[in-house]
Amino acid sequence: WDGPNARFIRHAEPLAMVQNHVAVRVEMGREEIFASLEGRVDNVRYEPRGPGFQIVCFDDPDGNFVEIFPGFD
């Protein structure tokens, strides 16, 4: 915010070389998660996270990497 005029000013700055990342766990199966995002998210994909374990992930429009872990015990 810029002084008494309360204007929000965004200055162009180079992006930091870090990856923005969000991880969530949902009470759905992996295939159900993928099917619900397919066609709505351009780059939805599976990625391995351990022997025999894959998660659904995608990059959102702002460039954040989103991991969705299926519900499991």
N, C-alpha and C positions, 0 to 999 in steps of 0.2 A: 504494500500500500504506500502511496506516495503523498505524504503530508496531509494537510487539512482538506484537500480536495477529495481524498479517499478514492483515488484512482488506482486500479491494479495495473502495474506496468510489468510486462514480461520482456526482459532483455534477451536477445539471442545469445546463447552460449553453446559451445560444443558439448555434446553428450559425453558423460564420463564413460570410461571403458569398463562398465560393470553391467551385469545382467540383472534386470528386474525380474523377480520370480515370485510366483504365488503357488502354493500347494494346498489343496483341500481334499478332504475325504468325504465321500457321499455314500449313502445307503442304497447303492445300486450296483449291479454287476458291471464288469468291464465292457461287455458287449452292449448292454443297455445304455451306458454312458456314451459310447462311441456312436450308436445309432441316433441318440438324441441330439448330438452335435453335428453329425454328418449332414451336409447341405446347408448348414447355418454358419459353419466355421470353415474357412478355406483350407487350412492346413492341419486338420485334426489327424492324429496319428497315434500309433502304439509305440512305446519305448520300453525297453527292458529295465527293470530295477532290481534284478537278482535272478538267480537260477530259476527258470520256469515262471517268473512273475513279470507281468507287463502292466503298464498304466496307460491311460489316455492322456495326451497332452496336445497343446497347440500354442501358437503365438497370437496374442490378441492384437487388435489394430494399433495399439500404442507401442507394440514391441515387447510387451511383457510375456515371459514364458510361464504358461499355466500348466500345472500338473494336477490331474484328478485321480485320486486313489480310490479304487472301489472298496465298498464295505467288506471287511473280512474280520475274522476272529484272531 
